[in-house]
Amino acid sequence: VQLVEFGGGLVQAGGSLRLSCAASGFTFRYYVMKWYRQAPGKERELVAGVTIDGGRKSYAESVKGRFTISRDKRKNTLYLQMNSLKPEDTAVYYCKAEGQGSNTEYWGQGTQVTVSS
């Protein structure tokens, strides 16, 4: 099982990044997918989530209107489009897969996002 995030980097405030999370080794379309982030010295927090069919999406208040989560079942990939980035968005971003009706969950290794002011 693998979840590999990429697309992070250094961007100026107001800029955009698109994170991707490539899934393999499990049936992607049967899992709820989420993005989390963890800033230095802070706890990991939920950023966004998307249901199995992609029909429902949820966001943390701090990113609503700026971030968009999506999934592509053909490519087994989860995305996070991040616009109007702020320095407080600086963190390591992780994707997570959650099995329905089970305690199965998988995490990626994370990708660093740094927003300069």
C-alpha positions as CSV (number, residue, x, y, z in Angstrom):
1,V,0.0,0.0,0.0
2,Q,1.3,3.4,-0.9
3,L,0.1,7.0,-0.8
4,V,2.6,9.4,-2.3
5,E,2.1,13.1,-2.1
6,F,3.8,15.6,-4.4
7,G,3.4,19.1,-5.6
8,G,4.5,20.9,-2.5
9,G,7.1,23.7,-2.5
10,L,7.8,27.3,-1.8
11,V,5.3,30.0,-2.9
12,Q,4.7,33.6,-2.1
13,A,1.6,34.7,-0.3
14,G,-1.3,34.9,-2.6
15,G,0.0,32.2,-4.9
16,S,-1.3,28.8,-5.7
17,L,-0.2,25.2,-5.5
18,R,-1.8,21.9,-6.4
19,L,-1.0,18.9,-4.3
20,S,-1.5,15.4,-5.6
21,C,-1.7,12.1,-3.8
22,A,-1.1,8.9,-5.8
23,A,-2.6,5.8,-4.3
24,S,-1.7,2.2,-5.0
25,G,-2.0,-1.2,-3.4
26,F,-5.6,-0.8,-2.3
27,T,-9.0,-0.1,-3.9
28,F,-8.9,3.6,-4.0
29,R,-12.6,4.0,-5.0
30,Y,-13.8,2.4,-1.7
31,Y,-12.0,4.8,0.6
32,V,-12.9,8.2,2.0
33,M,-9.9,10.5,1.3
34,K,-8.7,13.4,3.4
35,W,-5.9,16.0,3.5
36,Y,-4.3,16.9,6.8
37,R,-1.5,19.3,7.6
38,Q,0.9,19.8,10.5
39,A,2.7,23.0,11.1
40,P,5.9,23.1,13.3
41,G,5.0,22.8,17.0
42,K,1.3,22.2,16.3
43,E,-1.0,19.2,16.1
44,R,-2.0,17.6,12.9
45,E,-5.2,19.1,11.7
46,L,-7.9,18.1,9.1
47,V,-7.9,20.3,6.1
48,A,-10.4,18.7,3.7
49,G,-12.2,15.5,3.0
50,V,-14.1,13.9,0.1
51,T,-16.6,11.0,0.1
52,I,-16.1,7.8,-1.8
53,D,-18.1,9.0,-4.8
54,G,-16.7,12.5,-4.7
55,G,-20.1,13.9,-4.2
56,R,-19.6,15.5,-0.8
57,K,-16.6,17.6,0.3
58,S,-15.8,19.3,3.6
59,Y,-13.3,21.9,4.6
60,A,-11.7,23.4,7.7
61,E,-13.0,26.9,8.2
62,S,-9.5,28.3,7.7
63,V,-9.3,27.1,4.1
64,K,-12.9,27.4,2.9
65,G,-13.2,29.3,-0.3
66,R,-9.5,28.9,-1.0
67,F,-8.8,25.2,-1.2
68,T,-10.6,22.6,-3.3
69,I,-10.4,18.8,-2.8
70,S,-11.1,16.4,-5.6
71,R,-10.4,12.8,-6.6
72,D,-9.9,11.0,-9.9
73,K,-10.9,7.3,-9.6
74,R,-9.4,6.5,-13.0
75,K,-6.0,7.8,-11.9
76,N,-6.3,6.7,-8.3
77,T,-5.3,10.2,-7.3
78,L,-6.4,12.7,-4.7
79,Y,-5.9,16.4,-5.3
80,L,-5.8,19.6,-3.2
81,Q,-6.0,22.9,-5.2
82,M,-4.7,25.6,-2.9
83,N,-5.3,29.2,-3.9
84,S,-4.7,32.6,-2.2
85,L,-2.1,30.9,0.0
86,K,-1.2,32.6,3.3
87,P,1.9,32.2,5.5
88,E,-0.2,30.4,8.1
89,D,-0.8,27.6,5.5
90,T,2.8,26.6,5.8
91,A,2.9,23.0,7.0
92,V,3.6,19.4,5.9
93,Y,0.5,18.2,4.1
94,Y,-0.5,14.6,4.3
95,C,-3.2,12.5,2.5
96,K,-5.1,9.8,4.3
97,A,-7.3,7.0,3.1
98,E,-10.1,5.7,5.5
99,G,-11.8,2.4,4.9
100,Q,-15.6,2.4,5.3
101,G,-17.0,0.0,7.9
102,S,-13.5,-0.9,9.1
103,N,-10.6,0.6,11.0
104,T,-8.3,0.5,8.0
105,E,-6.5,3.7,7.3
106,Y,-3.4,4.6,5.3
107,W,-1.2,7.7,5.4
108,G,1.2,9.3,3.0
109,Q,4.7,10.5,3.9
110,G,3.8,14.2,3.5
111,T,4.9,17.1,1.3
112,Q,6.1,20.4,2.6
113,V,4.3,23.6,1.7
114,T,6.0,26.9,2.6
115,V,4.3,30.2,2.0
116,S,6.5,33.3,2.3
117,S,5.1,36.7,3.2
